[in-house]
Amino acid sequence: MRWVFLTMCAALLCGCGDRVPESKAARAAGDAPKQAVERATGGVDAALQKGADRAKDDDTK
């Protein structure tokens, strides 16, 4: 009897697992790596643009 009850509880928990709403904190924690990559990409883009501008200025001189 105990095993039947535990099996039913496990099945119910597994069935409801995908219906749990995602919290704001979990979403923010998941977005942190993405934001770090975006910041790094932005910094690289700015550095490349600055280098291109310097090269252009040196060519015109």
C-alpha positions as CSV (number, residue, x, y, z in Angstrom):
1,M,0.0,0.0,0.0
2,R,2.8,2.4,0.9
3,W,4.5,1.7,-2.5
4,V,1.3,2.5,-4.4
5,F,1.0,5.8,-2.6
6,L,4.6,6.8,-3.2
7,T,4.4,5.8,-6.8
8,M,1.2,7.9,-7.3
9,C,2.8,10.9,-5.5
10,A,5.9,10.6,-7.7
11,A,3.8,10.5,-10.8
12,L,1.8,13.6,-9.7
13,L,5.0,15.5,-8.9
14,C,6.6,14.6,-12.3
15,G,3.4,15.6,-14.1
16,C,3.3,19.1,-12.5
17,G,7.0,19.8,-12.9
18,D,6.6,21.8,-16.2
19,R,3.7,23.8,-14.9
20,V,5.6,25.6,-12.2
21,P,5.9,29.3,-13.1
22,E,9.4,30.7,-13.4
23,S,10.2,33.3,-10.7
24,K,11.7,36.7,-11.5
25,A,14.9,35.8,-9.6
26,A,15.3,32.6,-11.6
27,R,14.8,34.5,-14.8
28,A,17.4,37.1,-13.8
29,A,19.9,34.5,-12.8
30,G,19.4,32.8,-16.2
31,D,19.9,36.1,-18.1
32,A,23.1,37.0,-16.3
33,P,25.4,35.0,-18.6
34,K,23.7,36.5,-21.6
35,Q,24.1,40.0,-20.3
36,A,27.8,39.4,-19.6
37,V,28.3,38.2,-23.2
38,E,26.4,41.2,-24.5
39,R,28.5,43.6,-22.4
40,A,31.7,42.0,-23.6
41,T,30.6,42.1,-27.2
42,G,29.7,45.7,-26.9
43,G,33.2,46.5,-25.5
44,V,34.9,44.7,-28.3
45,D,32.8,46.5,-30.9
46,A,33.6,49.8,-29.3
47,A,37.4,49.0,-29.3
48,L,37.3,47.9,-32.9
49,Q,35.5,51.1,-33.9
50,K,38.0,53.2,-32.0
51,G,40.9,51.4,-33.7
52,A,39.3,51.9,-37.1
53,D,38.9,55.6,-36.4
54,R,42.5,55.9,-35.3
55,A,43.7,54.1,-38.4
56,K,41.5,56.4,-40.6
57,D,43.0,59.5,-38.8
58,D,46.5,58.2,-39.3
59,D,45.8,57.6,-43.1
60,T,44.5,61.2,-43.6
61,K,47.6,62.8,-41.9
